[in-house]
Amino acid sequence: MAKNITQTENKELTEQQNEARKYLTPDVDIRDLNEHYEVYVDMPGVLKEDVEVTTEGNTLRIRGKRSDSYQHLSSFPGQTWFSRDLSLGYGIDRDKIEAKLQDGVLRLTLTKNDQSKTRKIDIN
């Protein structure tokens, strides 16, 4: 026997779905360029002052918010929060991480330390 969903239950489900959609995990593309890695994070409509990039131990954390002023096909009222954690190996020089936000894409440059760079070994 199928249960009929009441109007109140339907409203609660819709509110829960909308709340879940306010939290996003942005797409990430990582490229190994031998001397460093470049990490590209899609962030359309996000302002530089609304993004925070931190490191803690072996974790690189990217988080922030996008305000309602950004219009897209599936907009929801309020702010949309996002967070993405990436695991850093010991081969990354944490003091040389650089970040730039341009045209809706955050680009992180993760410089490799000397121990993690590719090196050819001659055979005698």
Contacts in CASP RR format, 6 or more apart in sequence:
PFRMAT RR
TARGET T0000
AUTHOR 0000-0000-0000
METHOD contacts of the structure
MODEL  1
MAKNITQTENKELTEQQNEARKYLTPDVDIRDLNEHYEVYVDMPGVLKED
VEVTTEGNTLRIRGKRSDSYQHLSSFPGQTWFSRDLSLGYGIDRDKIEAK
LQDGVLRLTLTKNDQSKTRKIDIN
5 13 0 8 1.000
18 76 0 8 1.000
18 77 0 8 1.000
21 74 0 8 1.000
21 76 0 8 1.000
21 80 0 8 1.000
22 76 0 8 1.000
22 78 0 8 1.000
22 79 0 8 1.000
22 80 0 8 1.000
22 81 0 8 1.000
23 80 0 8 1.000
23 81 0 8 1.000
23 82 0 8 1.000
23 83 0 8 1.000
24 80 0 8 1.000
24 81 0 8 1.000
24 82 0 8 1.000
25 82 0 8 1.000
25 83 0 8 1.000
25 84 0 8 1.000
26 41 0 8 1.000
26 42 0 8 1.000
26 43 0 8 1.000
26 62 0 8 1.000
26 82 0 8 1.000
26 84 0 8 1.000
27 41 0 8 1.000
27 42 0 8 1.000
28 39 0 8 1.000
28 40 0 8 1.000
28 41 0 8 1.000
28 42 0 8 1.000
28 84 0 8 1.000
28 86 0 8 1.000
29 39 0 8 1.000
29 40 0 8 1.000
30 37 0 8 1.000
30 38 0 8 1.000
30 39 0 8 1.000
30 40 0 8 1.000
30 86 0 8 1.000
31 37 0 8 1.000
31 38 0 8 1.000
31 39 0 8 1.000
31 40 0 8 1.000
34 112 0 8 1.000
34 117 0 8 1.000
34 118 0 8 1.000
35 111 0 8 1.000
35 112 0 8 1.000
35 117 0 8 1.000
36 109 0 8 1.000
36 110 0 8 1.000
36 111 0 8 1.000
36 112 0 8 1.000
37 92 0 8 1.000
37 109 0 8 1.000
37 110 0 8 1.000
37 112 0 8 1.000
38 107 0 8 1.000
38 108 0 8 1.000
38 109 0 8 1.000
38 110 0 8 1.000
39 60 0 8 1.000
39 86 0 8 1.000
39 107 0 8 1.000
39 108 0 8 1.000
39 109 0 8 1.000
39 110 0 8 1.000
40 105 0 8 1.000
40 106 0 8 1.000
40 107 0 8 1.000
40 108 0 8 1.000
41 62 0 8 1.000
41 84 0 8 1.000
41 105 0 8 1.000
41 106 0 8 1.000
41 107 0 8 1.000
41 108 0 8 1.000
42 104 0 8 1.000
42 105 0 8 1.000
43 51 0 8 1.000
43 66 0 8 1.000
43 82 0 8 1.000
43 101 0 8 1.000
43 104 0 8 1.000
43 105 0 8 1.000
43 106 0 8 1.000
44 66 0 8 1.000
44 70 0 8 1.000
44 72 0 8 1.000
44 104 0 8 1.000
45 66 0 8 1.000
45 70 0 8 1.000
45 104 0 8 1.000
46 64 0 8 1.000
46 65 0 8 1.000
46 66 0 8 1.000
46 70 0 8 1.000
46 82 0 8 1.000
46 101 0 8 1.000
46 104 0 8 1.000
46 106 0 8 1.000
47 67 0 8 1.000
48 101 0 8 1.000
50 64 0 8 1.000
50 65 0 8 1.000
50 66 0 8 1.000
50 67 0 8 1.000
51 62 0 8 1.000
51 63 0 8 1.000
51 64 0 8 1.000
51 101 0 8 1.000
51 106 0 8 1.000
52 61 0 8 1.000
52 62 0 8 1.000
52 63 0 8 1.000
52 64 0 8 1.000
53 60 0 8 1.000
53 61 0 8 1.000
53 62 0 8 1.000
53 97 0 8 1.000
53 99 0 8 1.000
53 106 0 8 1.000
53 108 0 8 1.000
54 60 0 8 1.000
54 61 0 8 1.000
55 61 0 8 1.000
55 88 0 8 1.000
55 94 0 8 1.000
55 97 0 8 1.000
57 88 0 8 1.000
58 87 0 8 1.000
58 88 0 8 1.000
58 89 0 8 1.000
58 90 0 8 1.000
59 85 0 8 1.000
59 86 0 8 1.000
59 87 0 8 1.000
59 88 0 8 1.000
60 85 0 8 1.000
60 86 0 8 1.000
60 87 0 8 1.000
60 88 0 8 1.000
60 97 0 8 1.000
60 108 0 8 1.000
60 110 0 8 1.000
61 83 0 8 1.000
61 84 0 8 1.000
61 85 0 8 1.000
61 86 0 8 1.000
62 82 0 8 1.000
62 83 0 8 1.000
62 84 0 8 1.000
62 85 0 8 1.000
62 86 0 8 1.000
62 106 0 8 1.000
62 108 0 8 1.000
63 81 0 8 1.000
63 82 0 8 1.000
63 83 0 8 1.000
63 84 0 8 1.000
64 81 0 8 1.000
64 82 0 8 1.000
64 83 0 8 1.000
65 79 0 8 1.000
65 80 0 8 1.000
65 81 0 8 1.000
65 82 0 8 1.000
66 79 0 8 1.000
66 80 0 8 1.000
66 82 0 8 1.000
67 78 0 8 1.000
67 79 0 8 1.000
68 75 0 8 1.000
68 77 0 8 1.000
68 78 0 8 1.000
68 79 0 8 1.000
88 94 0 8 1.000
88 110 0 8 1.000
89 116 0 8 1.000
90 115 0 8 1.000
90 116 0 8 1.000
91 112 0 8 1.000
91 113 0 8 1.000
91 115 0 8 1.000
91 116 0 8 1.000
92 110 0 8 1.000
92 111 0 8 1.000
92 112 0 8 1.000
92 113 0 8 1.000
92 116 0 8 1.000
93 111 0 8 1.000
93 112 0 8 1.000
93 113 0 8 1.000
96 109 0 8 1.000
96 111 0 8 1.000
97 108 0 8 1.000
97 109 0 8 1.000
97 110 0 8 1.000
97 111 0 8 1.000
98 108 0 8 1.000
98 109 0 8 1.000
98 111 0 8 1.000
99 106 0 8 1.000
99 107 0 8 1.000
99 108 0 8 1.000
99 109 0 8 1.000
100 106 0 8 1.000
100 107 0 8 1.000
101 107 0 8 1.000
END
